[in-house]
């Protein structure tokens, strides 16, 4: 995982924020909820990406040692 995943997660987050905002503006509770869900999914994917990157870094430092 790298920059592509990070960018993809950011796009998903921004799309979720847009959905949430549109849902609030139009009174569409379902769309607002979908937007919040999309943002949560993006947050989880981003945290997983960070953990994987950290684990890969630890693996490199152990093999370098």
trRosetta pair geometry for C-beta under 8 A, 3 or more apart (Angstrom, degrees):
i j d omega theta_ij theta_ji phi_ij phi_ji
1 4 7.9 -127 -159 64 55 83
1 5 4.2 -30 -159 17 94 158
1 6 7.8 112 160 -37 95 75
1 49 4.6 -138 145 -137 148 88
1 52 5.3 79 26 86 126 138
1 53 6.4 -93 79 -57 102 89
2 5 6.2 111 49 20 34 97
2 6 7.1 -66 138 -3 35 102
2 53 7.8 116 -97 -95 53 112
3 6 5.4 -55 -145 38 36 114
3 7 6.1 36 157 -19 69 105
4 7 5.9 -56 -149 37 27 109
4 8 6.2 28 153 -19 63 109
5 8 5.5 -54 -144 38 32 113
5 9 6.2 34 156 -21 65 105
5 45 7.4 -140 180 157 101 107
5 49 5.1 176 123 -114 131 136
6 9 5.8 -54 -150 35 29 111
6 10 6.5 29 151 -19 62 106
6 46 7.2 74 -125 -126 63 89
6 49 6.4 174 -74 140 71 157
7 10 5.6 -55 -150 35 33 112
7 11 6.4 34 152 -20 66 104
8 11 5.7 -52 -149 35 32 112
8 12 6.4 33 152 -18 64 105
9 12 5.6 -53 -149 36 32 113
9 13 6.3 35 152 -22 65 105
9 42 5.0 130 -167 -163 74 85
9 45 5.1 -162 -106 97 111 113
9 46 4.5 132 171 -72 155 91
9 49 6.7 -114 -34 -3 149 148
10 13 5.6 -52 -149 35 32 114
10 14 6.4 29 154 -16 65 105
10 42 7.7 123 -78 -172 16 128
11 14 5.9 -56 -147 38 30 108
11 15 6.2 32 154 -20 65 107
12 15 5.7 -55 -146 37 30 112
12 16 6.4 33 153 -21 63 106
12 38 6.0 -146 174 174 84 95
12 39 7.9 163 131 -98 81 35
12 41 6.8 -89 157 93 135 100
12 42 4.1 177 101 -91 110 113
12 45 7.3 44 59 44 154 143
13 16 5.7 -55 -152 34 30 113
13 17 6.5 30 151 -19 64 104
13 38 7.6 170 -107 130 29 88
13 39 5.5 67 -139 -127 68 71
13 42 4.0 -171 -67 128 78 160
13 43 7.3 93 -100 -53 111 68
13 46 7.8 11 -51 -36 128 135
14 17 5.6 -50 -148 35 35 113
14 18 6.4 38 151 -21 65 103
15 18 5.6 -52 -150 34 33 113
15 19 6.4 35 151 -19 65 104
15 35 8.0 -145 127 -129 57 79
15 38 6.1 -89 96 153 92 149
16 19 5.7 -52 -147 36 33 111
16 20 6.2 33 154 -19 65 106
16 34 7.9 -141 -134 128 76 62
16 35 4.7 127 -176 -169 60 61
16 36 6.9 129 177 -73 110 10
16 37 7.3 -146 -135 70 118 46
16 38 3.1 -166 -94 92 105 106
16 39 3.7 -175 121 -50 147 73
16 40 7.9 -176 -160 7 158 55
16 41 7.7 171 -76 42 143 92
16 42 6.2 -137 -3 -3 140 131
17 20 5.6 -52 -146 37 31 112
17 21 6.2 30 156 -18 65 108
17 35 6.6 115 -89 -179 9 114
17 39 6.4 83 -56 -82 68 121
18 21 5.8 -57 -147 39 29 110
18 22 6.2 27 156 -17 65 108
18 35 7.0 -151 71 -126 43 122
19 22 5.8 -58 -145 39 28 109
19 23 6.1 31 155 -21 64 108
19 31 5.6 -138 -179 175 86 83
19 32 7.4 171 135 -104 77 25
19 34 5.5 -83 155 95 142 95
19 35 3.2 -173 91 -83 94 98
19 38 6.2 84 36 22 141 141
20 23 5.7 -57 -150 36 28 114
20 24 6.5 27 153 -18 64 105
20 31 7.8 179 -97 132 26 74
20 32 5.2 63 -144 -148 58 62
20 35 3.0 -157 -49 112 69 141
20 36 5.5 93 -97 -51 121 68
20 39 7.0 -9 -31 -22 136 129
21 24 5.7 -53 -148 35 32 110
21 25 6.2 29 155 -19 66 109
21 35 7.2 -171 5 -164 54 167
22 25 5.6 -55 -143 38 31 111
22 26 6.1 7 164 1 67 113
22 28 7.3 -12 124 46 78 122
22 31 6.0 -71 96 142 95 136
22 35 7.5 153 41 -62 85 142
23 26 6.4 -69 -139 49 23 93
23 27 7.9 -100 171 76 54 9
23 28 4.5 -101 -138 79 70 87
23 29 6.7 97 177 -110 113 10
23 30 7.2 -145 -132 72 123 43
23 31 3.4 -172 -89 94 103 90
23 32 2.9 -162 116 -54 137 68
23 33 7.2 -159 -177 5 165 52
23 34 7.3 155 -62 41 144 87
23 35 5.8 -149 5 1 129 127
24 27 7.8 27 -176 -70 25 32
24 32 5.4 96 -52 -104 66 123
26 31 7.1 23 61 52 120 145
28 31 4.0 34 112 20 121 115
28 32 6.3 156 93 -17 66 85
29 32 5.5 -56 -146 38 33 114
29 33 6.2 34 155 -20 67 107
30 33 5.8 -56 -149 37 29 111
30 34 6.4 32 152 -21 64 105
31 34 5.5 -50 -146 34 33 113
31 35 6.5 38 153 -22 63 103
32 35 5.7 -54 -155 32 31 114
32 36 6.7 29 150 -16 64 104
33 36 5.7 -53 -150 36 35 110
33 37 6.3 36 151 -20 66 106
34 37 5.5 -55 -148 37 33 114
34 38 6.3 37 152 -22 66 103
35 38 5.7 -50 -147 33 31 112
35 39 6.6 31 153 -18 63 104
36 39 5.7 -54 -152 35 33 112
36 40 6.5 34 150 -20 65 105
37 40 5.6 -54 -149 35 33 112
37 41 6.4 34 153 -19 66 104
38 41 5.8 -53 -148 35 31 112
38 42 6.4 34 152 -20 64 106
39 42 5.6 -55 -150 36 32 114
39 43 6.4 35 151 -22 65 104
40 43 5.6 -51 -150 33 33 113
40 44 6.5 33 153 -18 65 103
41 44 5.8 -54 -150 35 32 110
41 45 6.4 30 153 -16 66 107
42 45 5.8 -56 -147 39 31 110
42 46 6.2 31 154 -20 65 108
43 46 5.8 -56 -147 36 29 111
43 47 6.4 29 155 -18 64 105
44 47 5.9 -54 -149 36 30 110
44 48 6.4 31 152 -18 64 106
45 48 5.6 -55 -148 37 32 113
45 49 6.4 37 152 -23 65 104
46 49 5.5 -50 -149 33 33 115
46 50 6.5 35 152 -19 64 103
47 50 5.7 -52 -149 35 33 112
47 51 6.4 34 153 -18 65 105
48 51 5.7 -54 -148 37 32 111
48 52 6.3 32 154 -19 65 106
49 52 5.8 -56 -148 37 29 110
49 53 6.3 30 154 -18 64 107
50 53 5.8 -55 -147 37 30 111
50 54 6.3 30 154 -19 64 107
51 54 5.7 -56 -148 37 31 111
51 55 6.2 30 154 -19 66 106
52 55 5.7 -54 -146 37 31 110
52 56 6.3 32 155 -19 65 105
53 56 5.8 -54 -147 36 30 110
53 57 6.4 32 153 -20 63 106
54 57 5.6 -55 -151 36 31 113
54 58 6.5 32 151 -20 65 103
55 58 5.6 -51 -148 34 34 111
55 59 6.5 37 151 -21 64 104
56 59 5.6 -52 -150 34 33 114
56 60 6.6 34 152 -19 65 103
57 60 5.7 -53 -150 34 33 110
57 61 6.4 29 154 -17 66 106
58 61 5.8 -56 -148 37 33 109
58 62 6.4 34 154 -20 66 105
59 62 5.9 -54 -148 34 30 110
59 63 6.4 21 157 -11 64 108
60 63 6.0 -61 -147 42 30 104
60 64 6.1 30 154 -21 66 111
61 64 5.6 -53 -141 37 32 113
61 65 6.4 41 155 -34 62 104
62 65 5.8 -51 -152 22 30 115
